[in-house]
Amino acid sequence: MLEDDLSDRFTQDPLRFLDEHFPLGGGVVRTGAAEYALGDPIAARNVLRNADGRYHEHSDFFHSRYGDFGPRTAQLKVRREARALVRDFLQKQDLHALRASIAERLPDASEWPDAGNRLVYGYLSPLLLAPDSPPKLRALLDRIVERAVLAGARARQPRWRRMLLQFQTTFQLSNAIEARQRMGRTEPQDLLDVVAGAAEPGQRLDELSEIYLSFLFAVAGSMGFVLAWSLYLAGTHARRDVPAEWVVREALRLWPVAWQLGRQPAKPHAVAGTDVTTTDEVVVCPYLVHRHPDYWPDATEFRPERWGDPEAWHNPAFIPFGHGPHRCVAADLSQQIVSALYAAIDEGHALEVTPHDTKPTIAAAMAPPPFRLTRRRTG
């Protein structure tokens, strides 16, 4: 009964529960009968690196309904080609193109975080689908973003509509991947090509479609939320004249979008002084890791200027993209893109943030409270 009550209290308000219990109980917070949230930075890194094999191998990005996409060589091929594609895209973009994209998609007053998701999705759409892709396929991605990526979008859809979208997504993406495989491009033109070209003989098309969706959710979802958090925090605190990258990193530190990274123990052992068994789940919690008072001064305060200290860039209590072999495919490039978008939105404008609520939207990804962003030209 007590264990059920523990789980219920965590589920009702997870961040408040974690704040109340960490770090009073050391580096681990028990959140259920067989679930532990890990906030000790060194232990968290060790769990994610998994050099000693104490946990079953797991990739948050490459995980599908059939388990982890593989073999590992296929994952590495996807990572390598995706990074190359993103780098090439960024090299071809200039500040004029970025400003034009923002001017096209962002009115003087906009509602966030949805506006951030749509902005990043629109800006990076050529990465997801080459311009010569079938319009029907692009329309499918548009529907997925609106009905599954935006904060709270799934909860607003009736169950039958969610199931219909899932069926349409699997069917159309599987067909599109099969068509790309028949084309046999030697150089991928977009991320759909990357996924199609990584398939092993006999690989299920529906599994490949799930890996492609991971890219869509990372681009339109996670990156959009990071941009929104950056603007929200900057707009609800006194203005700091600091580089955009510092603001983005501080947003990632305080409010990591990927706030839970679950791992299943492969053998009984102790983690941060707590005994766990093979029936437990150890959840590395970047939200706790990033707020550890032994590693960050004023750990719960928004202080982007802290990133002016070179030592901050080597602080082990910073894992917004995971750690180890399954770290985010393009973590550094993602930060570069979000920082560029933030700087372009801020440039030549006075920004005003009007929150509609104070609580984040808690799901698999953590989105900021809804707010209105008003931009007024200053020059």
N, C-alpha and C positions, 0 to 999 in steps of 0.2 A: 504493500500500500504506500509506504514512504517513497519507494522508488518510482511508483506511478506518479505521485505528487511532485517529485523532483522533475520528472520529464515534462509534466503538465506546466509547471512554473517556467521552465526554460522555453517551452514552445510558445507560451502566451506572450512573453516579452524577452527574447533571447539576449539582447544587448544589455538590458537592465540586469538580468540574472548574472551575466558574465561580469559586469562592472561591480556588482555587489560581492561576488565571491573571489575575484582575482585582484591582487595576488595573495589574499589572506591564506589560501590553501596551498601555497607554494606555486609551482609551475603548471599545475593541472587543476581543472575544474570538472567535477563530475556533473554531467548534464542529463543522465538517464541511468537506467538499470545496468546497461552495458556500454555506455558511451562516455568518453572523456575528451574534454577540450584542452588542447595542449598550448600553453602560452610561453613556455620556457624557450627562448630563442635558440640556444645551442641544441637542446633536445629536439626541437622542431626541425632544424636543419638536418640532424642525424636521421630522423624518421623519413624525411623526404629524399635524402640521398640514398638511404637504405643500403649502405655499403656492406653491412653485416648480414643482410638477408633476413632480418627479423620480421619483415612485412611482405605480404604478397605484392608483387609488382603491380603498379596501378598508374595509369596516366589519366589525369582529369580531362585532357584535351582529346586523346585518342580512344576514349572509352565509348563503347556502343552497347546495345542490348545483348550482344554476343560476347562481351568481355572486351579486353583491350585489342584494338586493331593491330595487326602484326603480319609478318614478323617485325622485330625491332629494326631490321634493315629498311623495311618499307616506311616506318615512322621517320627514320633519319633522312630518307629520300624526300619525303614530304616536307620536313623541316628545312632541308637545304634548298629545295626549289622554291618554297614559299618565301623564304628570306630573300632569295635572289630576285624574285618577282617584286617584292615590296621595295627593295633597294632601287631597282630599275625604275619603278614608278616614281619614287621620290626624286631621283636624279632628273627625271623628265619634267617634274613640276617646278614652277617658279612662284614667286610671291604674287604675281599678277593673277595666275590661275587660282591660287588659294583665295585671294580677295574676291575674285569673281564668283567662286563657288559659295562663299559666305553671303555675298550680296544677293545672290539668286535665291538662297534657301533660308535666310535668316532675316525676318522683318525687324523693324525698330523695337517692337514688343513681341516677345515669344514666350511660350509656355514650356517649361523644362521639368523633368529631364527629357521629355519626348523630343523636343527640338534638337537636343544634342544627339540622340540616336539617329534621327532623320538626317541631320547634317553630316555626321561621320559616314553614314551609309551612302548618302548621295556622293560625297567627295571621293570615297574609295570604291564606288560601284564598278569602275573599270577593272579593279583587281578581282572582284568577285565574279564578274561576267564580262567577257570581251564585248566591245561595242557591236560586233556582228552576230551576237547571240540572238536566238529567237525571242521576239517580244513577249510571247506567252511565258517563257521561262523567267524573264525579268519581272513580269507581272506576278508570278508566283512568289518571288523573293520579296516583292513589295508587300504582298499579303502576309507573309511570314513575319516581317518586321512589325507590321501594324497589329497583328493578332497574337504574336507569341514573344516578341522581343521587348517591346515597350514595357515599362514598369507597370505591373498589375494587369497587363493585357490578357493573360490567360484566365485570370479570375473573372474578368468581365465577359468571357465567352461562355455560352452554354456548352454542356458536355458534347452534344451532338455536333456542334460546329467545330470544336477542337478535334474530334475524331475525324471529321470530314477533311479538315485541313491536313491532318497527319497522313491520311490516305493519299490525298492529292500530292502532298510533298514527296512521299516515298515513291509513288508511281512516276511522277514527272521527273524527279531528279535521277531516278534509276535509269529511265529512258535516255535522259540527257547524258549521263555518264557513259552509257553503252554507246551512244552516238559518237562521243568524243574518243572513245577507245577505237572505234572503227576508223576515225580520221587519222589516227596514228601520228599526231604532231610530235616532232622531235624536240621542239622548244615550246614549253607551255605558254599560252597567251593569257591565262587567268588561273585562278585558284581551282576552278572546276577541272581544267586540264591537269593541274598538279595532282589532284585526287585520282582522276581517271588513270593517269600514268603510273600511279604507285601500286596498282592492283596486282596481286599475285594470281597465278592461274587458279581458277575456281572461286575467286573472291566474290562474296555476295554483293550484289549491286545495292541492296538496301543498307548494308553496313557501310559501304562507301558513301552513300547519301548522308548518313549520320555524321561522318567525318567532315564532309563538306559543310554541313550545318554548324559544326563546331567553329568553322571559319566565319560563317555568317554571324553567329552569336558573339564571337570575339570582336568582330569589326563593328557591327551595328549596336550590339549590346554593351559589352564591357568597355570598349573605348569611348562610346557615347556617354556612359555613366561616369567614367573618369573625368571627361571634359566637363560634365555637369557638376560633379563634386568640386572641381577646381573653381568654377565660376561661382558656385554657391558659397563656398568658404571665403573666397576673396571678397565677395559682395556683402557678406554678413560680418565682416571684421574690418577694422581700420585699414585703409589702403596702405600697401607696402610697395615701394618702388624696387622690386626685385625681379630677377629674370623669370620668365614664364615657366621654365623648367623647374625652378625651385617651388613654385606654387603647385605644379602638377605632382611633384614628388611628395610634398607635404600632404596633399589630398590623398595620394595613394597610401601614405603612412597612417593618417588618422582614420580614413574610411576606405580600407581595401575592398574593392568590388568583389574579388574572390576571397571571401572571408572564412570559408570552411574547406579544408582539404582532407577528406577522410581516407584512412588507411586501415587495413585489416591485418592484425598480427598473425604471423605464420608460426610463431612459437611463443610460449609464455615467457615474459621477461618483465623487468621494471623500466618504466620510462619516467624520468624526472622524479624518481622516488616512489612512484605508484605502480603497483603490480597489475599487469593486464594479462589476459588469456586470449586464446584463439577465438573465443566467442564475443570478444569485445570489439569496439571500434574506437580507434584513436584518431581524433579530428584535430589536425594541425590548424590552429586558429590565428591567421595573420592579424585579425583585429586585436587579439590579446598580445601577440608577440610585439606588435608595433607600439603598444602602450605600456610596455614593461618599464616600470620606474627606475630599475637598475641600469637601463641602457639608454634612456632618453631623458634629459632634463625637461621638466614641464611636459611630461609625456602626453597629457590629454589636451594640451593647448595647441592652437594653430599658430605655428611659428615658421613660416617658409624661409626666414632668414637663417635658420639653423643649417640650411644646406650650403651656406657660404663657408662653412668649416669643412675642409677636405676630409677630416676624420669621419664626418657623418656619412660620406659615400661608402665607407667601409664598415659601417655599423652592422653587426650580424642580425640585429633585430629589425630587419627590413626585407620582407619576402613577399611583396605584393603579387609576384608572378610565379610563386612557388620557388623551388630550389632543387638542385640536383639534375639527374638525367631527364626528368620530365618537366623541367621549367618551361614556361610559355615559349612558343615557337619564335616569336619576334618581339620579345619584351622591350629591348632597347629601341627598336624602330617604332614600336607603339608609343612609347613615351615621346619620341621625337615628333611624331605626327600630332599627338594631342597638344604638345607644347606649342607647335606651330599654329594650330587652330586657335588655341587660347590667345596667343599673342596677336593674331590677326583680328580676332573679335574685339580685343581690348584696344588695339592701336587706333588712335585718333578719336576715341569715344569715351564718354563718361558712362560707366556701367552702374545700373541700379538693380538690386536684387530684392524682390518682394516675396518672402516666403508665404506659402499657403498653409503650411503645416511645419512641425518641428521634428517629426519622426521620419527616419529613413524607411524606404520600402524594403522589407526583408524577404528575400527569396534565395534562390541559388546564387544570384548576384545581388549585391547591396546597392540600391539606387538612393540618391539623395531625396529629401523631402521635395514635394512639388513647389515650384516657384516661378515667378514671372521675371524675365530679364528684359530690362529696358535699356536701349543703347541710344545715347544722344551724342551727335557729332560735336567735337570740340575744335576742330581745325578746318 
